[in-house]
């Protein structure tokens, strides 16, 4: 089986890139096709891969400001030639699903979400990522052609995988396609429980507006309860100005330190809506309960009162109320971790391999049956 991997763009390291790494572990000989590649931004994690980039790689500033080139990306992703491959496995939150493949090639697309800035509030997206004012004014007028391309490109994969039931419902709504759910990998072996816990709550992730660190920072500043935040991003300075002395910004921490922070926190705070909350799953893998906004996929992962608590509004007051209701003694760390182990990377890799191999075998059987029918037909 000759297989190629396709990824939107390799210019940061997050949950989608973790999925791509797992794909490479299942199919180590597969090359990666991507719009743009910035080695330093992905911390050299793909140094051993054969990486093919599009013409966007040669444009000045593309690696640092890829978000300003959305109208060039459809043409760029369509330039790749996959005629020599049996399978193309794309993982996509925007453009990768739109590659062109011939009838001889099976295209399976693992979709993290339908393109959010095309189907959700594009104006809010441009504000969250700090686009210049002129760009923010122009973007809404550019969305319609991009939305039309995105809808058309969603018909190109032969099969679609979704990373959660929440995303599967979005795929059905915007693309009118059915999908099979395989949750993304969590490296549960990196995390552990602890018999002792500190007095702090914890947040982890990129400091960007939609993740709503701001409401947690305001809530904990008013509460005066210790909150540690691990991560970096464009919101850092704004959040530091809001924060009281009980809020500690840790920046980027080592894997070992992160595992300790998870294991010893009182609870993990998760105020955003996500398609799949990897950091919340890492907290659960550490046996810690999650205090979460009831939105996105997180309702599929947390049992209220058993592995965490929910709040229903993205406001500081709602976070404060949830913290007031939180009781450490009600949560069993080993039980929480045991439930999280079903999302382990090893489980994901076995499911992906089986799905791809089964789908290819069924495709070949179908083609063989068609040839036999043609030969025997009068």
C-alpha positions as CSV (number, residue, x, y, z in Angstrom):
1,X,0.0,0.0,0.0
2,X,1.5,3.3,-1.1
3,X,0.1,6.1,1.0
4,X,0.5,9.9,1.3
5,X,-0.4,12.2,4.2
6,X,-1.8,15.7,3.7
7,X,-1.9,18.4,6.3
8,X,-3.2,22.0,6.1
9,X,0.0,23.8,7.1
10,X,2.9,23.0,9.4
11,X,3.4,26.3,11.0
12,X,2.5,25.5,14.7
13,X,2.3,22.5,16.9
14,X,-1.1,21.7,18.4
15,X,-3.6,18.9,18.4
16,X,-3.9,18.5,14.6
17,X,-0.1,18.1,14.4
18,X,-0.3,15.5,17.1
19,X,-2.7,13.6,14.9
20,X,-0.3,13.9,11.9
21,X,2.5,12.5,14.1
22,X,0.4,9.5,15.0
23,X,-0.4,9.0,11.3
24,X,3.4,8.9,10.6
25,X,3.9,6.4,13.4
26,X,1.3,4.1,11.7
27,X,2.6,4.8,8.2
28,X,6.3,5.8,8.7
29,X,7.2,5.7,5.0
30,X,4.4,8.1,3.9
31,X,5.5,11.5,2.7
32,X,3.7,14.7,4.0
33,X,2.2,17.2,1.6
34,X,1.4,20.5,3.1
35,X,0.8,24.1,2.1
36,X,3.6,25.7,4.2
37,X,6.3,24.2,6.5
38,X,8.2,26.0,9.2
39,X,10.5,23.7,11.0
40,X,11.2,25.8,14.0
41,X,7.5,26.4,14.7
42,X,6.8,22.6,14.9
43,X,10.0,22.2,17.1
44,X,11.6,19.9,14.6
45,X,9.1,17.1,15.2
46,X,8.9,16.2,11.5
47,X,12.7,16.3,10.7
48,X,12.7,12.7,9.6
49,X,9.7,13.1,7.1
50,X,9.8,13.8,3.4
51,X,7.8,17.0,3.2
52,X,6.4,18.5,0.0
53,X,5.2,22.1,0.1
54,X,3.1,24.3,-2.2
55,X,4.1,27.5,-4.0
56,X,3.0,29.4,-0.9
57,X,6.3,28.3,0.7
58,X,8.2,30.7,-1.5
59,X,6.0,33.7,-0.8
60,X,7.6,36.3,1.5
61,X,6.1,36.2,5.0
62,X,3.9,33.1,4.3
63,X,5.4,31.1,7.1
64,X,4.9,33.9,9.7
65,X,1.5,35.2,8.5
66,X,-0.1,32.3,6.7
67,X,-3.6,33.4,7.7
68,X,-3.5,36.4,5.2
69,X,-3.4,34.1,2.2
70,X,-6.7,32.1,2.4
71,X,-7.8,32.9,-1.2
72,X,-4.5,31.4,-2.5
73,X,-4.8,28.2,-0.5
74,X,-7.5,26.4,-2.6
75,X,-5.3,26.6,-5.7
76,X,-2.2,25.7,-3.8
77,X,-3.7,22.5,-2.3
78,X,-5.0,21.4,-5.7
79,X,-1.5,21.5,-7.3
80,X,-0.3,18.3,-5.7
81,X,-0.2,15.1,-7.8
82,X,-1.3,11.9,-6.0
83,X,-1.6,9.7,-9.1
84,X,1.0,7.3,-7.8
85,X,-0.7,6.5,-4.5
86,X,-3.2,3.9,-3.4
87,X,-4.4,6.0,-0.4
88,X,-4.3,9.7,0.5
89,X,-4.9,10.3,4.2
90,X,-5.6,14.0,4.9
91,X,-6.1,15.6,8.3
92,X,-7.9,18.9,7.8
93,X,-9.4,21.9,9.6
94,X,-9.5,23.9,6.4
95,X,-7.8,23.0,3.1
96,X,-6.2,19.6,3.1
97,X,-9.5,17.7,2.4
98,X,-9.6,19.6,-0.9
99,X,-6.8,17.8,-2.7
100,X,-7.6,16.3,-6.1
101,X,-7.3,12.5,-6.5
102,X,-8.1,10.2,-9.3
103,X,-10.5,7.3,-9.2
104,X,-7.6,4.8,-8.6
105,X,-6.7,6.6,-5.3
106,X,-8.7,6.2,-2.1
107,X,-9.0,9.6,-0.2
108,X,-9.8,9.4,3.5
109,X,-10.0,12.7,5.3
110,X,-9.8,13.1,9.0
111,X,-11.6,16.3,9.7
112,X,-11.0,18.3,12.9
113,X,-13.7,20.8,12.0
114,X,-15.4,22.3,9.0
115,X,-13.5,25.5,8.2
116,X,-14.5,27.7,11.2
117,X,-13.8,31.1,9.7
118,X,-15.9,30.3,6.7
119,X,-18.9,28.9,8.5
120,X,-18.8,30.7,11.9
121,X,-18.3,34.4,12.7
122,X,-15.4,35.4,10.4
123,X,-15.3,38.9,11.9
124,X,-14.7,37.5,15.3
125,X,-12.0,35.2,13.9
126,X,-10.1,38.2,12.4
127,X,-10.3,40.0,15.7
128,X,-9.2,37.0,17.7
129,X,-6.1,36.6,15.6
130,X,-5.2,40.3,15.6
131,X,-5.7,41.1,11.9
132,X,-5.2,44.7,10.8
133,X,-8.4,46.8,10.7
134,X,-8.3,47.1,6.9
135,X,-8.1,43.3,6.6
136,X,-11.0,42.9,9.0
137,X,-13.1,45.1,6.8
138,X,-12.3,43.2,3.6
139,X,-12.5,39.6,4.9
140,X,-16.3,39.3,5.1
141,X,-16.6,40.1,1.4
142,X,-14.0,37.3,0.6
143,X,-15.8,34.6,2.6
144,X,-18.5,33.7,0.1
145,X,-16.1,32.3,-2.6
146,X,-14.1,30.5,0.1
147,X,-17.3,29.1,1.5
148,X,-18.4,27.8,-1.9
149,X,-15.0,26.2,-2.4
150,X,-15.0,24.7,1.0
151,X,-18.5,23.1,0.5
152,X,-17.5,21.8,-3.0
153,X,-14.2,20.4,-1.7
154,X,-15.9,18.5,1.1
155,X,-17.3,16.2,-1.7
156,X,-13.8,15.1,-2.7
157,X,-12.9,12.6,0.0
158,X,-14.2,9.1,-0.5
159,X,-14.6,8.7,3.2
160,X,-14.7,11.1,6.2
161,X,-13.5,10.6,9.7
162,X,-14.5,13.1,12.5
163,X,-12.6,13.7,15.7
164,X,-15.8,13.9,17.8
165,X,-19.6,13.6,17.7
166,X,-19.7,17.3,17.9
167,X,-17.7,17.7,14.7
168,X,-19.6,14.9,13.0
169,X,-22.8,17.0,13.6
170,X,-21.0,20.0,12.1
171,X,-19.9,18.0,9.1
172,X,-23.5,16.8,8.6
173,X,-24.8,20.4,8.8
174,X,-22.3,22.2,6.6
175,X,-21.2,19.5,4.2
176,X,-24.2,17.1,4.1
177,X,-21.8,14.2,4.6
178,X,-21.8,11.3,7.1
179,X,-18.6,10.6,9.0
180,X,-17.2,7.9,11.3
181,X,-15.9,9.2,14.7
182,X,-12.4,8.3,15.8
183,X,-11.2,10.6,18.7
184,X,-7.7,12.0,18.3
185,X,-4.8,10.5,20.2
186,X,-3.8,11.4,23.8
187,X,-0.4,10.3,24.9
188,X,-1.7,9.1,28.2
189,X,1.6,7.4,29.1
190,X,3.2,10.9,29.6
191,X,0.8,11.6,32.5
192,X,0.3,10.1,35.9
193,X,-1.8,10.6,39.0
194,X,-0.5,12.0,42.3
195,X,-1.4,11.2,45.9
196,X,-0.7,14.8,46.9
197,X,-2.2,17.9,45.5
198,X,-1.3,21.6,45.6
199,X,-3.7,24.5,46.3
200,X,-3.8,25.7,42.7
201,X,-6.0,25.3,39.7
202,X,-4.5,25.0,36.3
203,X,-5.0,26.1,32.7
204,X,-2.9,25.0,29.7
205,X,-2.8,26.0,26.1
206,X,-2.1,28.8,23.5
207,X,-3.1,32.2,24.9
208,X,-5.5,33.2,22.1
209,X,-8.8,35.0,22.5
210,X,-11.3,32.2,21.6
211,X,-9.9,30.0,24.4
212,X,-11.3,32.5,26.9
213,X,-8.4,32.6,29.4
214,X,-9.7,36.1,30.1
215,X,-12.8,35.0,32.0
216,X,-10.9,32.6,34.1
217,X,-8.2,35.2,34.9
218,X,-10.9,37.7,36.0
219,X,-12.7,35.1,38.0
220,X,-9.7,33.8,39.9
221,X,-8.4,37.4,40.4
222,X,-11.7,38.2,42.1
223,X,-11.6,34.9,44.1
224,X,-8.0,35.3,45.2
225,X,-7.4,31.6,44.6
226,X,-4.1,30.4,43.0
227,X,-4.3,29.8,39.2
228,X,-1.3,28.6,37.2
229,X,-1.3,29.1,33.4
230,X,1.1,27.2,31.2
231,X,1.4,28.4,27.6
232,X,2.3,31.3,25.4
233,X,0.4,33.4,22.8
234,X,-0.7,36.9,21.7
235,X,-3.1,37.3,24.6
236,X,-0.3,37.1,27.2
237,X,0.3,40.9,27.9
238,X,-3.5,41.6,28.1
239,X,-4.0,38.7,30.5
240,X,-1.1,39.8,32.7
241,X,-2.5,43.3,33.0
242,X,-5.9,41.8,34.2
243,X,-4.3,39.3,36.6
244,X,-3.9,39.6,40.3
245,X,-0.9,38.4,42.3
246,X,-2.5,35.0,42.7
247,X,-2.3,34.3,38.9
248,X,1.0,32.7,37.8
249,X,2.0,32.7,34.1
250,X,4.5,29.9,33.5
251,X,5.2,30.2,29.8
252,X,6.2,27.0,28.0
253,X,7.1,24.2,30.4
254,X,8.9,20.9,29.9
255,X,6.9,17.7,29.4
256,X,8.0,16.5,32.9
257,X,6.9,19.7,34.5
258,X,3.6,19.8,32.7
259,X,2.8,16.2,33.8
260,X,3.5,17.3,37.4
261,X,1.4,20.4,37.1
262,X,-1.5,18.3,35.8
263,X,-1.2,15.6,38.5
264,X,-0.9,18.0,41.5
265,X,-3.5,20.6,40.6
266,X,-6.9,20.7,42.4
267,X,-8.7,20.9,39.1
268,X,-8.3,21.9,35.5
269,X,-10.1,25.0,34.1
270,X,-11.5,24.7,30.6
271,X,-13.7,27.7,29.6
272,X,-13.6,27.4,25.8
273,X,-15.6,25.7,23.1
274,X,-13.4,23.1,21.3
275,X,-13.9,20.5,18.6
276,X,-11.8,18.2,20.8
277,X,-10.1,19.4,23.9
278,X,-6.7,17.7,24.0
279,X,-5.5,19.6,27.1
280,X,-8.7,18.6,29.0
281,X,-8.0,15.0,28.1
282,X,-4.5,15.3,29.4
283,X,-5.8,16.6,32.7
284,X,-8.2,13.6,32.9
285,X,-5.3,11.3,32.0
286,X,-3.7,12.7,35.1
287,X,-6.7,11.9,37.2
288,X,-7.8,15.5,37.7
289,X,-11.3,16.7,37.4
290,X,-12.1,19.4,34.7
291,X,-14.3,22.4,35.4
292,X,-15.5,23.1,31.9
293,X,-17.8,25.3,29.8
294,X,-20.7,23.2,28.5
295,X,-20.0,23.6,24.8
296,X,-18.2,21.8,22.0
297,X,-17.1,18.2,22.4
298,X,-16.3,18.3,26.1
299,X,-19.8,17.0,27.1
300,X,-18.8,13.8,25.4
301,X,-15.8,13.4,27.6
302,X,-16.9,14.5,31.1
303,X,-19.5,13.0,33.4
304,X,-20.8,15.8,35.6
305,X,-20.0,15.3,39.2
306,X,-17.8,12.2,38.5
307,X,-14.9,13.5,36.3
308,X,-15.7,17.2,36.4
309,X,-18.2,20.1,36.7
310,X,-19.9,22.2,34.0
311,X,-20.8,25.8,33.8
312,X,-23.3,27.1,31.2
313,X,-22.2,30.7,30.4
314,X,-18.8,32.0,29.3
315,X,-18.6,34.6,32.1
316,X,-16.3,35.2,35.1
317,X,-19.4,34.8,37.3
318,X,-20.2,31.4,35.9
319,X,-16.6,30.3,36.5
320,X,-16.7,31.6,40.0
321,X,-19.9,29.7,40.7
322,X,-18.4,26.5,39.4
323,X,-15.3,26.9,41.6
324,X,-17.5,27.6,44.7
325,X,-19.4,24.3,43.9
326,X,-16.2,22.3,43.4
327,X,-15.4,19.8,46.2
328,X,-12.1,18.0,45.9
329,X,-13.2,15.0,48.0
330,X,-15.9,14.0,45.5
331,X,-13.5,12.9,42.7
332,X,-11.6,9.6,42.4
333,X,-8.3,10.2,40.5
334,X,-7.8,6.6,39.5
335,X,-11.3,6.3,38.2
336,X,-10.9,9.5,36.1
337,X,-7.7,8.3,34.6
338,X,-9.0,4.8,33.8
339,X,-11.8,6.4,31.8
340,X,-9.3,8.6,29.9
341,X,-7.2,5.6,28.8
342,X,-9.6,4.7,26.0
343,X,-8.3,7.8,24.2
344,X,-4.6,6.6,24.3
345,X,-2.5,7.1,21.2
346,X,-2.1,3.3,20.9
347,X,-5.8,2.9,20.6
348,X,-6.0,5.6,18.0
349,X,-3.2,4.1,15.9
350,X,-4.9,0.7,15.9
351,X,-8.2,2.2,14.8
352,X,-6.7,4.2,12.0
353,X,-4.7,1.3,10.6
354,X,-7.7,-1.0,10.7
355,X,-10.0,1.7,9.1
356,X,-7.5,2.5,6.3
357,X,-6.7,-1.2,5.5
358,X,-10.4,-2.2,5.6
359,X,-11.5,0.7,3.4
360,X,-8.8,0.0,0.8
361,X,-9.6,-3.7,0.8
362,X,-13.3,-2.9,0.2
363,X,-12.4,-0.5,-2.6
364,X,-10.3,-3.2,-4.4
365,X,-13.0,-5.8,-3.9
366,X,-15.5,-3.5,-5.4
367,X,-13.3,-2.7,-8.4
368,X,-12.6,-6.4,-8.9
369,X,-16.3,-7.2,-8.8
370,X,-17.0,-4.6,-11.5
371,X,-14.3,-6.0,-13.7
372,X,-15.7,-9.5,-13.3
373,X,-19.2,-8.3,-14.1
374,X,-18.0,-6.6,-17.3
375,X,-16.2,-9.8,-18.4
376,X,-19.2,-12.0,-17.8
377,X,-21.8,-9.6,-19.1
378,X,-23.2,-10.6,-22.6
